[in-house]
Amino acid sequence: MSSKVLITPNPITKNSVIQWHTEKKSSTILIEITNLYSVTEIVYDSVVNKGDHIFKLDNDSMLKASGIYFCRVTIDGHDQVAKIVKH
């Protein structure tokens, strides 16, 4: 993966975002949120152009209950997983 995926702020708020950068002309991006019961929801699945990208986390619809979640961002087949906390 060409760059680190950032989730800020975390613990999440209504203003939290996932940020990443791609170097290729065209990259496939998949973002999945998994709760502690292993229930996974795909929240973003797209092809993006080279550059910086931001995905806004709508914590009320994606992360319904308080707790710990795991966010997997896959860029061109390379995974990065981060822990998300919702109070």
Contacts in CASP RR format, 6 or more apart in sequence:
PFRMAT RR
TARGET T0000
AUTHOR 0000-0000-0000
METHOD contacts of the structure
MODEL  1
MSSKVLITPNPITKNSVIQWHTEKKSSTILIEITNLYSVTEIVYDSVVNK
GDHIFKLDNDSMLKASGIYFCRVTIDGHDQVAKIVKH
1 75 0 8 1.000
1 76 0 8 1.000
1 78 0 8 1.000
1 80 0 8 1.000
2 21 0 8 1.000
2 22 0 8 1.000
2 23 0 8 1.000
2 24 0 8 1.000
2 75 0 8 1.000
3 20 0 8 1.000
3 21 0 8 1.000
3 22 0 8 1.000
3 23 0 8 1.000
4 20 0 8 1.000
4 80 0 8 1.000
5 18 0 8 1.000
5 19 0 8 1.000
5 20 0 8 1.000
5 73 0 8 1.000
5 75 0 8 1.000
5 80 0 8 1.000
5 82 0 8 1.000
6 18 0 8 1.000
6 19 0 8 1.000
6 20 0 8 1.000
7 16 0 8 1.000
7 17 0 8 1.000
7 18 0 8 1.000
7 19 0 8 1.000
7 57 0 8 1.000
7 71 0 8 1.000
7 82 0 8 1.000
7 84 0 8 1.000
8 16 0 8 1.000
8 17 0 8 1.000
8 19 0 8 1.000
9 15 0 8 1.000
9 16 0 8 1.000
10 16 0 8 1.000
10 82 0 8 1.000
10 83 0 8 1.000
10 84 0 8 1.000
10 85 0 8 1.000
11 84 0 8 1.000
11 85 0 8 1.000
11 86 0 8 1.000
11 87 0 8 1.000
12 57 0 8 1.000
12 59 0 8 1.000
12 63 0 8 1.000
12 84 0 8 1.000
12 85 0 8 1.000
12 86 0 8 1.000
13 59 0 8 1.000
14 58 0 8 1.000
14 59 0 8 1.000
14 60 0 8 1.000
16 56 0 8 1.000
16 57 0 8 1.000
16 59 0 8 1.000
17 54 0 8 1.000
17 55 0 8 1.000
17 56 0 8 1.000
17 57 0 8 1.000
18 31 0 8 1.000
18 54 0 8 1.000
18 55 0 8 1.000
18 57 0 8 1.000
18 71 0 8 1.000
18 73 0 8 1.000
19 52 0 8 1.000
19 53 0 8 1.000
19 54 0 8 1.000
19 55 0 8 1.000
20 29 0 8 1.000
20 52 0 8 1.000
20 53 0 8 1.000
20 73 0 8 1.000
20 75 0 8 1.000
21 51 0 8 1.000
21 52 0 8 1.000
21 53 0 8 1.000
22 29 0 8 1.000
22 48 0 8 1.000
22 49 0 8 1.000
22 50 0 8 1.000
22 51 0 8 1.000
22 53 0 8 1.000
22 75 0 8 1.000
22 76 0 8 1.000
23 50 0 8 1.000
23 51 0 8 1.000
24 50 0 8 1.000
24 76 0 8 1.000
25 49 0 8 1.000
25 50 0 8 1.000
26 47 0 8 1.000
26 48 0 8 1.000
26 49 0 8 1.000
26 50 0 8 1.000
27 47 0 8 1.000
27 48 0 8 1.000
27 49 0 8 1.000
27 50 0 8 1.000
27 75 0 8 1.000
27 76 0 8 1.000
28 46 0 8 1.000
28 47 0 8 1.000
28 74 0 8 1.000
28 75 0 8 1.000
28 76 0 8 1.000
28 77 0 8 1.000
29 44 0 8 1.000
29 45 0 8 1.000
29 46 0 8 1.000
29 47 0 8 1.000
29 48 0 8 1.000
29 53 0 8 1.000
29 73 0 8 1.000
29 74 0 8 1.000
29 75 0 8 1.000
30 42 0 8 1.000
30 44 0 8 1.000
30 45 0 8 1.000
30 72 0 8 1.000
30 73 0 8 1.000
30 74 0 8 1.000
31 42 0 8 1.000
31 43 0 8 1.000
31 44 0 8 1.000
31 45 0 8 1.000
31 55 0 8 1.000
31 71 0 8 1.000
31 72 0 8 1.000
31 73 0 8 1.000
31 74 0 8 1.000
32 40 0 8 1.000
32 41 0 8 1.000
32 42 0 8 1.000
32 43 0 8 1.000
32 71 0 8 1.000
32 72 0 8 1.000
32 74 0 8 1.000
33 40 0 8 1.000
33 41 0 8 1.000
33 43 0 8 1.000
33 62 0 8 1.000
33 63 0 8 1.000
33 69 0 8 1.000
33 70 0 8 1.000
33 71 0 8 1.000
33 84 0 8 1.000
34 40 0 8 1.000
34 41 0 8 1.000
34 69 0 8 1.000
34 70 0 8 1.000
34 71 0 8 1.000
34 72 0 8 1.000
35 65 0 8 1.000
35 67 0 8 1.000
35 68 0 8 1.000
35 69 0 8 1.000
36 67 0 8 1.000
36 68 0 8 1.000
36 69 0 8 1.000
41 62 0 8 1.000
43 55 0 8 1.000
43 57 0 8 1.000
43 62 0 8 1.000
44 55 0 8 1.000
57 63 0 8 1.000
57 84 0 8 1.000
59 86 0 8 1.000
63 69 0 8 1.000
63 84 0 8 1.000
63 86 0 8 1.000
65 86 0 8 1.000
66 86 0 8 1.000
66 87 0 8 1.000
67 85 0 8 1.000
67 86 0 8 1.000
67 87 0 8 1.000
68 83 0 8 1.000
68 84 0 8 1.000
68 85 0 8 1.000
68 86 0 8 1.000
69 83 0 8 1.000
69 84 0 8 1.000
69 85 0 8 1.000
69 86 0 8 1.000
70 81 0 8 1.000
70 82 0 8 1.000
70 83 0 8 1.000
70 84 0 8 1.000
71 81 0 8 1.000
71 82 0 8 1.000
71 83 0 8 1.000
71 84 0 8 1.000
72 79 0 8 1.000
72 80 0 8 1.000
72 81 0 8 1.000
73 79 0 8 1.000
73 80 0 8 1.000
73 81 0 8 1.000
73 82 0 8 1.000
74 80 0 8 1.000
END
